[in-house]
Amino acid sequence: MTQQELGKAKDEDLKGSLAAIRRAAQKARTQAVRTGTAIIVARNQQWVRITAEELRNEGVR
């Protein structure tokens, strides 16, 4: 579903799902910085490994 379609959803949980996914992603980044571990994300349909140092350079605390 697109962001616009989610906004029009009748189910309140579905409407809030994108925000929940974004919060979870931010918490994962923060946890990776705290523990000094990398995370794996999808960017441009490719899996990319991002180190804790790279996250710190992006401003993640």
C-alpha positions in Angstrom: 0.0 0.0 0.0 1.1 3.5 -0.7 1.2 6.2 2.0 -1.8 7.8 0.5 -3.8 4.5 0.5 -2.9 4.0 4.2 -4.2 7.4 5.0 -7.6 6.5 3.5 -7.8 3.1 5.2 -10.8 2.4 7.4 -8.9 0.3 9.9 -7.3 2.6 12.5 -4.5 0.1 13.1 -3.7 0.1 9.4 -3.7 3.9 9.3 -1.1 4.0 12.1 1.1 1.2 10.7 3.5 3.4 8.7 4.2 5.6 11.7 4.8 2.5 13.8 7.2 1.1 11.3 9.1 4.4 11.2 9.3 4.4 15.1 10.6 0.9 15.1 13.2 1.7 12.5 14.4 4.7 14.5 14.6 2.5 17.7 16.6 -0.1 15.8 19.1 2.5 14.6 19.4 3.9 18.2 19.9 0.4 19.6 22.6 -0.3 16.9 24.5 2.8 17.9 24.2 1.9 21.6 25.5 -1.6 21.1 28.0 -0.8 18.4 26.4 -3.2 15.9 25.4 -2.8 12.2 21.9 -2.9 10.8 20.7 -4.2 7.4 18.2 -2.1 5.5 16.7 -2.1 2.0 17.7 0.8 -0.2 16.8 1.0 -3.9 15.8 -2.7 -3.8 19.2 -3.7 -2.5 20.2 -4.9 1.0 22.7 -2.5 2.6 24.7 -2.9 5.8 25.1 0.2 7.8 27.6 0.3 10.7 27.1 2.0 14.0 29.8 4.5 13.0 27.9 5.4 9.8 24.7 5.8 11.9 26.6 8.1 14.3 27.8 10.1 11.4 24.2 10.5 10.2 23.3 11.9 13.6 21.7 8.9 15.3 22.2 8.9 19.0 
